[in-house]
Amino acid sequence: MKVQFVFLPLLLALLTGCASGKADGQPFPPAPYEPATTIRNIRQYQTSLNTYTFTTGDGRTINVFYGIPVNDISVSKVLFVMHGTSRDADRYAESFLYLTETENIIIIAPEFTREQFPNPEYQRIGIAGNINNPEKWTSKIIDDIYLDFCSRFNVPVGKYIMYGHSAGSQFTLRSVMFCESDYLDYAIAANAGTYTFPDDRYNYEYGIKNLVPYHRDLINRNFGRRLYILTGNQDIDPDHPDLTRSEAADRQGIQRHERALNFFQACRDYCTRNNIPFNWDIMIMDGVGHSRSPTRPYVIDIITGRYGGFDEN
């Protein structure tokens, strides 16, 4: 089944040859990626899911679900798993928990409840109303949780990976675009519903017009950070109940897969025009709709190095 809708700017760019390649010169859009990882029966593994409560600097509480390998954690990777709009961090953590045994990966899944972190503070990381005060942006809390976790469980402080799906993907994408972190290694964002385009005609959340007077240099630098955008080529339902539909949102496309392609192209073209390093990649997940479980083989291929989309040098 082919994608049913094509956003006009992307179609025109492809027809005229403007969309000539990805950051690495490969054709755009790329062919669907075939994952090497096969998801095993996760019920055979024994790692238990644990939880504790983290208190933010302003007194809000976050349940942190986690799993720690029984092997040498001094060499473990750390994966933050960001939940979607259902705010079910425990289920997100459980779906990746077996990696503690198979890949020696620490799993951390913070739960941002709707009561304490409404959508503007979670999916849009609290930038609106705090444009010139990044210390109040929600994404800063991830670094705080990471450092607290390392202290609690004697994990060496190093770098972490962030993965988010759907609403969690929006959190992840905007964290990469607009925040600074000494601890984020790279991020994986799958099947986001809306994006913040590098377009100074529109204000945040859909553009950067009201952000660039304060954060232009930071935004430009962050295109050099390592980010994988994952999009299912069957995530094409324009009437999906969790998909934002409005005039502003529909400028990006009328379904998620279309929006992902348009966003990646817009970011790549922005970097080309401004001579900015662009270290982002896009992966097409063949046959995948708007579901987190089918994204796991793609995510694991990236984390384990089975996917060679980037030049690691």
N, C-alpha and C positions, 0 to 999 in steps of 0.2 A: 504494500500500500504506500503510495507516494504522498509527500506533503501536499496538502490541498490548497494552501494559500502561499503566495509569495509577496512580500512587502515591496512596493513599487520602487523605492530607492535602491534596494538591493538588486532587484531585477534589472534596473537600468544600468547599475554599475557593472553587473556581470555581462550584460549585452554589449556595453561599450568598452569592456576590457579594463575598467578602472579597478575592479577587484582582482588584481593580477596575482596575488599570492599572500600567504601567511607571513609571519615574522621571519620564518626560515626559508621563504621563497617557494613553498609548496603551494599547489593550487588551492583556491578557496571557493566554496567550502571544501574541506577535505573529505575523502572517502570515509565511510563508517569504519571505526576501529573494531577489530575482532579481539576480545580480551583473551589472554593466555590463562588467567586464573579460572578455576572451576570451584564454585562454592560447595564446600563439603557439608555434610550433615552436622550442623552446629550443636545438636543435642548430645553428641558423643563427648563433648569437652566438659571439663570439670570446673573451670574458673567461675567463681561466684561473683555476682554483681553486688557491690557495696555502695554505701552512700554516707555522706556527712553534709553538714550545713555550713555554708560559707556566708559570712556577713560582709556586705560591701561597706565602703567608707561612709556612706550616707544612711546606713542602718537597714538596708533591705537584705533579705535572705534569699539564698540560692541553694537548692539541693544539688549536690554534685555526685553524680553516679560514676563509678569507676571500677576498673579491673586492673590488677597488677600481675605481671608474669611471675612465676615462681623461679625463673632463671635469673641470671645476673642483670639486674635492672640498671647497672651503670652503663650498659650499652643498649638499653632499650630506646626505641623511638617513642615519642609521645604524640598521640592523636586526639585532638579535640573534635568531638562529634556534635554538631549544632542541629538541634531539632527543628521541625517544621512548625506550622501554625497550630497543630494539635498540642504543642508544648509537652510532648511525651518523651522526655529525655531518656527515661529508663528503657523504653522500647528501642530507641536509637542505639543506646549503649549495648543492649543485649545483642543486637544484630551484628555488631563488630567484636563482641567480647571474646570470641574464640581466637582472635588474632593474638591475644596474650599468650596462647599456647603455641600457635603455629608460626608466628612471626616475631615473638618477643616484643610486642608493642603494648605500651600502656594506653588504656582507653579512658578518656575523661569526657563526660557529657553533662554540662551544666544545664539546669532547668530554669529558664526565665519565665516565670509564671505570668499569665496575662494580667493578673491583678496588680503585680508590682512592676511589670514591664509591658505596658500596652504596645501595640504594633509600632507606633512611631519610635519607641525606645528600643525595640528589638529589631524588627526588620529594617528600620531606617536609622538605627544606632543612635538615636537621640540628638541628631545634628540640628534639626529645626528648633529654633529658640535658643540654641547654644552655638551658633555658627562660629563665633570667635572665642569659644571656650572649650577646646578639645578635651580638657580634663574631665568634662562631664559627659563625654560620648561613651555609650555603653560598651563599645568594643574594648575600652581600656580595662574593663573588668576581667577580661580573659587573661591578660598578663598578671593581674593580681591573684586570680585563682591558680594560675600556673606556679607562681612563686610560693604561694601558700601550700600547694600540693607538694612541691619539692621539699619544702621544709618539714611537712607532716610525715612524709614517708621516706625521707633520706634519699631522694632522687637527685642526682647531680643536675644542677641548673645548666641548661644548654639551649636547645631549640625545640619548638613544637610545630606540628602540622595541624592545619584546621580544615575540616571538611564540613560542608553544610548542604542540605537538600531543601529545595523549595524556599520557604521562609528563612530557613537557616542558610540557604545559599545567598539570599539577599544580605543577611547579616555578614556573611563571609566576604562577599564582593565589596561591600562598602567599607568593611574593615581594612581590606587591602588597598582600596582606592584612596582613603582619606585619613588613615591613621599611621602612626609610627610605632614600631615595636622592636625592641632589642631581641625578642625571643621567637617571633614568628619566622619559621624557616620558609614555608610555602603554603599555599592554600588551594583547595579543590572546591569548586562551587558548581553544584548540579541542579539543573532544571529550575532556575529562578523564574519568578513571575514577572517582575519588573526590574528595570536597571536604571542606574544614574549615568546617562550618556555624557561624554565630555563635550557638552554643547552649551555655550554661554548665551544662548537665546532664551533659555528656560531656567527658572529657579530650581533649587533642590526640592523634591527628590528626583525629578526627571532630568534635570540639567544641573549645571554648575555656575550659573550666572551670578548668584549671590554668594558663592564660595570663593571664586577666583580672586576677589580683592584681598582676601586674607590667606588663601592657601594654594595659590597657583604653583609655587615651587614644589610644595609637598605633593600635590596631585601629579605633577610632571615626573617627579622622582619615582613615585610609586608604580608607574608603568614599567619601571625596571625591576620590580619585584616579581617573584616567580608565582604565577597563577595559572591554574588549569580551569577552563570553563567547560563543563560537561553538559551536553544537551541531547535528549532523546529525540530521534527523528519521528517518533510517533506521539510526542507530547504536543499534539496539534489541535486540541479541542478548544475552540474559541469560547465555548459555553461552560467550561469547567467551573464548578462552584467556588473554587478558591482562587480563580484567576481575576485579577483586577481589570475591569473594563471601564474605560472612560476616554474622553477625547485625548487627554494627555497620555494615558497609557497606550492607547491604540496607535499613536504616532510611532511607537516602537515596533508595531506589528500587532496582529490580532490573536496570536497564540504564542505559547512559550518558545517553541523551537525557532520560529521566525524571529522573535525578539532576541534570542541568543545570537543568532547569526548576524543580525543587524547591529547589535551591540559590539560584537567582536570586530566587525568591519569598521564601525565608527571609531573605536579606540585605536585600531591599527592605523587608520587614515589620519587621525589626529596626531599620532606620534610621527608619522611620515611628514606631515605638513610642518611640524614644529621641530623636526630633527631630534626626537627624543628616543632613547633606547626603549624597546618594547619587548618584554620578556614574558609575554602571556602566550598561552596555547589554547586551542579549542579542540575538543574531542567529540565526535559524533557517535552516539550510542545507538546502534542499529536495532530497530524493533522495540525500543524502550519508550514507554509512555510516562505518565506522571506518577511514578512509584519509586520509592527509595530502594527497595530490595534489589531490583535489577541493576542498580548503579554500582553495587558492591564489587563485582569483578573488575570494573574499570578503575575504581578507586584503589583497590588493592594492587592492581598492576602498576599504578603510578607510585604508590608508597614503596613497593618492593623493587622498583627499578625494572620491571618487565616491560613497561611502556617506554619507548625511547624517543618521545616527542621533543625533548630538549637536548641540546648539546651540553652534557654535564661538565664540560671543561669551561 
